[in-house]
Amino acid sequence: MAKISRIISGSPVRPIAVGEPALIHEGNGLRRTTPVLNVRRVSPGEVRFETKNTQYVLKISPANRITKEQIT
């Protein structure tokens, strides 16, 4: 079964950690995912992570850029 791919814009409320749901603040509210299975790529402006059913590309606005240390 193919996973859904989503490109979202926002900022993580807390570090994105394997085994924990990701909490993402988006313009229209808060997104809570199912537990994260892996974080595949991190840059100051983008995080790619995967849950059971979805592959996410999180585009982070310049004001909310994160560092690799904020991803666990």
N, C-alpha and C positions, 0 to 999 in steps of 0.2 A: 504494500500500500504506500503510495506516494504521500509525503508530508506536504502540508500547506506551507507556502513561503509568504512571509509578511515583511514589508518594509514599513517601519514606524518611526516617528520623530518624537523625541522627548528626552527626558533625563532620568537615570535610575534614582530611586528614592534611597536605596541602600546598595552596597556592592552586589553585583550579580555573582552568585555562588552556586556551584554544582550541588544539587540535592535540595536547594531552596527555591521557592517561587521567586521570579523576578518581579519587582514592583517598579513600574515605569510611570512617571508623571508625564501625561500628554496634554496637549492644549485643552482638550475637552474632559479631562478627568484622570483617573488612575487606572492603569492596566495591571492586573495580577495574573501571571501565567501559572501553568502547572510547574512542578519542579524542573529545574534546569538540568539537562543531561550533560551538556558540555558547552564550553565557550571556545569558539574556534579561532577568532581573530579579534584583536583589540588594537585600536589606534585612538588618538585623542578625539576624533570625530565620529567614530563608528565602532560598534560592538556587534559581533555575530555570535548568536547562541542558539541552542536547540533544546526543545522540550519534546515530550513524547509524540505530539502530533504536528508540531510547527517548527519551522526554521525561521528565525528572526534576524533581520538586519535593523539595528537600532541606530538611527542617525541622530547625533547629539548636537544641539545648537551650540554655537561658539561660546556663549556665556556659560554653558553647562558642561564644557569639555571635561573628560576624566582622564586619569592616568592608569597605567597597568596595575599599579598598586591597589587601586580601588576595586579591582575585579579579583575575586577569590575562587 
